[in-house]
Amino acid sequence: MQQVVEPEEAEMSSKNGRQLFVLKIGERQAPSVNHLYLDYKADKYVTSCMYFWCITDSNGPILVDHGFTAQTIARLNINDFKLESEPQELLARIGVKPEEVKHVILTHLHWDHFVGETIFPNATYYVQKKEIEYVTGPLMRHECFRRFVDPEAAVKIVRLLFGGKVVILDGDCEIFPEIETVLLGGHSPGSQGVVIRMNRQEYGICGDVVPRYRNLEQRIPCGINIDPREALAGMEKMEMKVESVDRLFPGHDPLLFEKYAGYAEGVCLIAE
């Protein structure tokens, strides 16, 4: 397994009061086939919540995904999205300032997970090699692929790379002690999950390889995918990382906010 542990972060551990939060930016009504591959029995539309995640401990916050603001929604002309809170507002509710964020793990580079805005000016980004090759490669000439990628975000990730602010991962990687990224593919070539260990238990953020709990329950690949076989294999790979599927978290399911305790408006505490 590849390992990227920066010296100043080597002491990061669940022993230091680690907490895992999910933060909700807003929601929209999405075609169910976006989440549930070829499931024509599903309702025509489902509620799709836009989340990002924050891991906190005594060494500082680590984000999983980036979030976005009203600026992105306007620029991309997304008229059907109900914005509830911007990332800066949500993080303030758990005591985190944008400039304090030094690490952002990106599950993938679709517009609702990474945008061209400079929200976290001091952050280094952790991205799979396959994902950067995907959003900067020849497949972006096809509308069916590029419609999920913000062009400003593709430019931004390259600029961050040139500025030494991107750590390129090539497969599974323990970024910090007890925080591991897991290459999944399926949804996009470089989609990755994140496994966090706290109090001798593992918790898995699945990204959009598992958009809803129903994907896990009924073995349905994510609806937006480059390879449904790879998406299923990625789902099974995440299941093997935890003792119980109850500790796997989907990318867009509103049930997350029903299953876990509210910590503040738009924020749930998942584990500590």
C-alpha positions as CSV (number, residue, x, y, z in Angstrom):
1,M,0.0,0.0,0.0
2,Q,1.2,3.5,-0.9
3,Q,1.8,5.7,2.2
4,V,1.9,9.4,2.3
5,V,2.4,10.6,5.9
6,E,3.8,14.0,6.3
7,P,6.2,14.4,9.3
8,E,4.3,17.1,11.1
9,E,1.1,14.9,10.8
10,A,2.6,11.6,11.9
11,E,1.1,11.9,15.4
12,M,-2.4,12.2,14.1
13,S,-4.5,9.5,15.7
14,S,-8.0,8.7,16.9
15,K,-6.5,8.9,20.4
16,N,-6.5,12.7,20.0
17,G,-10.3,13.2,20.2
18,R,-11.1,12.5,16.6
19,Q,-14.6,13.3,15.4
20,L,-16.3,12.7,12.0
21,F,-19.0,15.2,10.8
22,V,-21.2,15.3,7.7
23,L,-22.2,18.8,6.5
24,K,-25.1,19.5,4.2
25,I,-24.9,22.3,1.6
26,G,-28.4,21.7,0.2
27,E,-30.4,19.4,-2.0
28,R,-32.1,18.9,-5.3
29,Q,-34.5,16.5,-7.0
30,A,-32.5,14.2,-9.3
31,P,-33.5,11.5,-11.7
32,S,-33.4,8.3,-9.8
33,V,-31.4,6.6,-12.6
34,N,-28.5,9.0,-11.7
35,H,-28.2,7.0,-8.4
36,L,-29.7,3.6,-9.2
37,Y,-28.3,2.0,-12.4
38,L,-31.1,0.8,-14.8
39,D,-33.6,0.6,-11.9
40,Y,-36.7,1.6,-13.8
41,K,-39.0,0.5,-10.9
42,A,-37.7,3.4,-8.8
43,D,-39.6,6.7,-8.4
44,K,-38.8,9.0,-11.3
45,Y,-37.0,11.5,-9.0
46,V,-35.2,11.2,-5.6
47,T,-33.9,13.7,-3.2
48,S,-30.2,14.1,-3.7
49,C,-28.4,15.9,-0.8
50,M,-25.0,17.5,-1.4
51,Y,-22.6,16.8,1.4
52,F,-19.0,17.1,2.4
53,W,-17.2,15.8,5.5
54,C,-14.9,17.0,8.2
55,I,-12.6,14.9,10.4
56,T,-11.4,16.8,13.4
57,D,-8.9,16.0,16.1
58,S,-6.2,17.9,18.1
59,N,-4.1,18.3,15.0
60,G,-6.7,20.2,13.0
61,P,-9.5,19.6,10.4
62,I,-9.3,17.3,7.4
63,L,-12.0,17.6,4.8
64,V,-13.4,14.9,2.5
65,D,-14.5,16.8,-0.6
66,H,-14.7,20.5,-1.0
67,G,-18.3,21.8,-1.1
68,F,-19.4,24.8,-3.2
69,T,-21.1,28.1,-2.9
70,A,-23.9,30.1,-4.5
71,Q,-21.2,31.5,-6.9
72,T,-20.8,28.0,-8.4
73,I,-24.5,27.4,-8.7
74,A,-25.0,30.7,-10.6
75,R,-22.0,30.1,-12.9
76,L,-23.1,26.6,-13.8
77,N,-26.7,27.8,-14.2
78,I,-28.0,25.1,-11.8
79,N,-31.5,26.5,-11.1
80,D,-33.1,23.6,-9.3
81,F,-30.7,23.4,-6.4
82,K,-31.9,24.5,-2.9
83,L,-28.8,26.0,-1.2
84,E,-29.1,25.8,2.6
85,S,-25.6,26.8,3.8
86,E,-22.2,27.5,2.2
87,P,-19.2,25.5,3.3
88,Q,-17.7,28.4,5.4
89,E,-20.9,28.8,7.3
90,L,-21.2,25.0,8.0
91,L,-17.6,24.7,9.2
92,A,-18.0,27.7,11.5
93,R,-20.7,25.8,13.3
94,I,-18.1,23.2,14.3
95,G,-15.5,25.8,15.1
96,V,-13.4,25.5,11.9
97,K,-12.2,28.5,9.9
98,P,-11.5,28.1,6.2
99,E,-7.8,29.1,6.6
100,E,-7.4,26.3,9.2
101,V,-8.1,23.6,6.6
102,K,-4.8,22.2,5.4
103,H,-5.9,18.9,3.9
104,V,-8.8,18.1,1.5
105,I,-9.3,14.5,0.3
106,L,-11.3,14.5,-2.9
107,T,-13.4,11.5,-3.6
108,H,-13.5,12.6,-7.2
109,L,-13.6,15.7,-9.3
110,H,-17.3,16.1,-10.3
111,W,-18.7,19.6,-9.9
112,D,-20.6,19.0,-6.6
113,H,-17.4,17.7,-4.9
114,F,-14.7,20.1,-6.2
115,V,-15.1,23.5,-7.8
116,G,-12.9,26.2,-9.1
117,E,-13.4,28.5,-6.1
118,T,-10.7,29.2,-3.6
119,I,-12.6,28.4,-0.4
120,F,-9.7,26.9,1.5
121,P,-6.6,29.0,0.6
122,N,-4.1,26.9,2.7
123,A,-5.2,23.4,1.7
124,T,-3.3,20.6,0.0
125,Y,-5.5,18.3,-2.1
126,Y,-5.3,14.5,-2.2
127,V,-6.5,13.1,-5.6
128,Q,-6.1,9.9,-7.4
129,K,-3.8,9.9,-10.5
130,K,-6.5,8.3,-12.6
131,E,-9.0,11.1,-11.7
132,I,-6.6,14.0,-12.8
133,E,-5.9,12.1,-16.0
134,Y,-9.6,11.7,-16.6
135,V,-10.7,15.4,-16.2
136,T,-7.7,16.7,-18.2
137,G,-7.8,13.9,-20.8
138,P,-9.5,13.2,-24.2
139,L,-12.8,11.9,-22.7
140,M,-13.7,15.5,-21.8
141,R,-14.4,16.1,-25.5
142,H,-17.6,14.1,-25.0
143,E,-20.6,15.8,-23.5
144,C,-21.7,12.6,-21.6
145,F,-18.5,12.8,-19.5
146,R,-17.7,16.5,-19.3
147,R,-21.2,17.6,-18.1
148,F,-20.3,16.4,-14.6
149,V,-17.0,18.3,-14.5
150,D,-16.8,22.1,-13.9
151,P,-14.3,23.4,-16.4
152,E,-13.1,25.9,-13.8
153,A,-12.4,23.1,-11.4
154,A,-10.3,21.2,-14.0
155,V,-8.2,24.4,-14.6
156,K,-8.0,24.9,-10.8
157,I,-6.7,21.4,-10.1
158,V,-4.0,21.9,-12.7
159,R,-3.0,25.2,-11.2
160,L,-2.9,23.7,-7.7
161,L,-0.7,20.9,-9.1
162,F,1.7,23.4,-10.6
163,G,1.7,25.2,-7.3
164,G,2.7,22.1,-5.3
165,K,-0.6,21.8,-3.6
166,V,-1.8,18.4,-4.9
167,V,-0.7,15.0,-3.6
168,I,-1.3,12.5,-6.4
169,L,-2.3,9.1,-5.1
170,D,-1.9,5.9,-7.2
171,G,-4.1,3.3,-5.5
172,D,-4.9,2.7,-1.9
173,C,-3.0,5.0,0.5
174,E,-2.7,5.6,4.2
175,I,-2.5,9.4,4.1
176,F,-2.3,9.7,7.9
177,P,-2.3,7.1,10.6
178,E,-5.8,5.5,10.7
179,I,-7.0,7.5,7.7
180,E,-6.8,5.6,4.4
181,T,-8.0,6.4,0.9
182,V,-9.3,3.4,-1.2
183,L,-9.3,3.5,-5.0
184,L,-12.7,2.4,-6.2
185,G,-13.3,3.6,-9.7
186,G,-16.7,2.8,-11.2
187,H,-18.3,6.2,-10.8
188,S,-15.3,7.9,-12.4
189,P,-11.9,6.4,-13.1
190,G,-10.3,7.8,-10.0
191,S,-13.2,7.7,-7.5
192,Q,-12.0,6.9,-4.0
193,G,-13.4,6.1,-0.7
194,V,-12.0,7.1,2.7
195,V,-11.8,4.8,5.7
196,I,-11.3,6.4,9.2
197,R,-10.5,4.4,12.3
198,M,-11.8,5.7,15.6
199,N,-11.9,3.8,18.9
200,R,-11.0,0.5,17.3
201,Q,-13.8,0.8,14.7
202,E,-13.6,1.6,11.0
203,Y,-16.0,4.1,9.2
204,G,-16.2,4.4,5.5
205,I,-17.1,7.4,3.3
206,C,-18.0,5.9,0.0
207,G,-18.3,9.0,-2.2
208,D,-20.6,8.5,-5.2
209,V,-19.7,4.9,-5.8
210,V,-22.5,4.4,-3.3
211,P,-24.9,7.4,-3.6
212,R,-27.7,5.8,-1.5
213,Y,-28.2,3.1,1.1
214,R,-30.3,1.3,-1.4
215,N,-27.2,0.7,-3.6
216,L,-25.7,-1.3,-0.7
217,E,-28.9,-3.1,0.3
218,Q,-29.9,-4.2,-3.2
219,R,-26.5,-4.4,-4.9
220,I,-27.3,-1.7,-7.5
221,P,-24.4,0.1,-9.1
222,C,-24.4,3.9,-9.1
223,G,-26.4,5.2,-12.0
224,I,-23.7,7.6,-13.2
225,N,-20.7,5.4,-13.9
226,I,-18.0,4.6,-16.4
227,D,-18.1,0.9,-15.6
228,P,-21.0,-0.7,-13.6
229,R,-18.9,-3.8,-12.9
230,E,-16.1,-1.7,-11.4
231,A,-18.8,0.2,-9.4
232,L,-20.0,-3.0,-7.8
233,A,-16.5,-4.2,-7.1
234,G,-15.8,-0.8,-5.4
235,M,-18.9,-1.2,-3.3
236,E,-17.7,-4.7,-2.2
237,K,-14.2,-3.4,-1.5
238,M,-15.6,-0.7,0.9
239,E,-17.7,-3.4,2.6
240,M,-14.5,-5.4,3.3
241,K,-12.9,-2.4,5.0
242,V,-15.5,-2.2,7.9
243,E,-16.9,-4.8,10.3
244,S,-20.5,-3.7,9.5
245,V,-22.1,-2.0,6.5
246,D,-23.9,0.2,9.0
247,R,-20.6,2.1,9.2
248,L,-20.5,2.9,5.5
249,F,-21.8,6.3,4.4
250,P,-23.3,7.0,1.0
251,G,-22.7,10.2,-1.0
252,H,-26.1,11.7,-1.4
253,D,-28.7,9.9,0.7
254,P,-31.0,12.2,2.9
255,L,-31.3,9.3,5.3
256,L,-27.9,10.2,6.7
257,F,-29.6,13.1,8.5
258,E,-32.2,10.8,9.9
259,K,-29.8,8.2,11.2
260,Y,-27.4,10.4,13.0
261,A,-27.6,13.1,15.7
262,G,-27.8,16.7,14.7
263,Y,-24.9,18.7,16.0
264,A,-25.8,22.1,14.5
265,E,-28.0,23.3,11.7
266,G,-26.9,21.4,8.6
267,V,-24.4,19.3,10.5
268,C,-24.5,15.8,12.0
269,L,-21.9,14.1,14.2
270,I,-21.4,10.7,12.7
271,A,-18.8,9.2,15.1
272,E,-16.3,10.2,17.8
